[in-house]
Amino acid sequence: MATYTKEELVNRKIGKTIAKKRKLADFTQEAVAEHLGIGTEAYSRIERGLVSPGIYKLYQLADLFKCGVESFLIEGSRRATEQAEMIAQLLAKNSLADRAVIVSVIDKLSRHMQRKNSKKDGEDNDG
């Protein structure tokens, strides 16, 4: 199994987010590469996380995909505050009633996962 540096892990997360946004925007890799002024293989390496896209290219991608440049960093983050920001952005796209349903589902799921994890922790301490 391959081990990655922290920088490589970040590049992979950003690359996955870029690929996801490209597909949602219905662009091909070729079209995005052309927009960035790079070859298709170079763009493919960005999506696979083999190379960092660089800040300027992130801004170009954000313009192309009509999103905030920060979304490339937030979506792959493990920080609770950044994950909360991502959820807030997702919620904002919904009606007030739908947001209430989504928050209720998240609350129930969170409580379920906490109970599941506390049971697991108790089993780990028993052995």
N, C-alpha and C positions, 0 to 999 in steps of 0.2 A: 504494500500500500504506500502511495506517495505521501510525503510530508511536505507541507507548504510553509513558506515564511508568512508572516502577518501581511506583508505587502502583496504577496501573491494571492492570499485569501481575499483581501480587499478588491484586488483587480478582478478576481473571479466573480465576486458578488456584484460588482459594478457591471461587468460584462453580461451577466445573466439579466440584470435589470434593463440594460440597453437592448438586449435581444427581445425581451418581453415587450418593451415599449415599441420597438420596431414592428413586431408582429401585430400588436394592437392597432398601430397606425397604418397597417397594411402596406408596408414598404418591403421591398426585397433588399438583400444585402448589397446587391449591385447598385441600386438606386441611392442607398444611404452612402455608400463608398464614393459614388460620384459627387454627391452633395458635399461631402467632406474634402473632396479633391485627393483621395487616396485610392489605392488599388483594392480590389475585392478581397484579396488574401490578407492585406493589412487590416482591413475592417473586420474580417473573420477572426483574426487574432485578438482584436479588442473584445469582441463578443465572447470569445472563449476564455478571456481573462489572462491571456499570455503576455499582453502588454497593456500598459496604462493608456487610456485615451488622451490624457492631458486635459487641463482645465479649459483651454479654448475649444477643443473638440466637444467637451461636455456642453458648453454653451451653444455650439452649433446644433448638437443633437437635441437639446432642449427646445430650441427654436423650431426645428423640424418636426419634433413630436408634440409640440405645443404643451410643454410641461415646464415645471420649474427645474432649474439646474440642480437644486438640492435634492430632488426626488431620486436622482441616481445614487446618492449617498445614503439617504434615509431608508429606502426600501430594503437595502441589504444589511442594515445596521442591526446589532444585537442590543443596543441601548434602549431601555424602556422609554425614555423621553422621545427619542426619534421614532420608535415604533408607535407611540401615542400620536405623534404628529402625522404619521402616515394614515392612521385610523381616522384622525380628524379630517384629513383631506378626502378620504373615501366617504365619510359621513356627509360632508358638505355637498356632495353630488346628489343627495337624496332628499325627499320631502321630510317635513317634521315628523309625520306619523311613521314613515319608514325608518327614520333615524331612531325613534323610540324602540321599534321592534329590534333593530340591529343591536342597540345598546343592551336590551334585555337578553338577547341571545348571547352576547359576549359575556355579560354578567353570569348567566347560568353556566356557560362553558368554563369560565374562569373558576367558579366555585367547584364545579365537577373536577376539574384538573387539580385543584388544591386538595380536595378530599382524596383523590386517587394518589397524589404524591405523598400525602401524610400517611396513608395506609402503607404505601411502599416503604417509606422511611421507618415506620414501626416494625415492618417485617425485617428490614435490614438490621435493626437494633436487637431483634429477638435472637438472631443467629449468632 
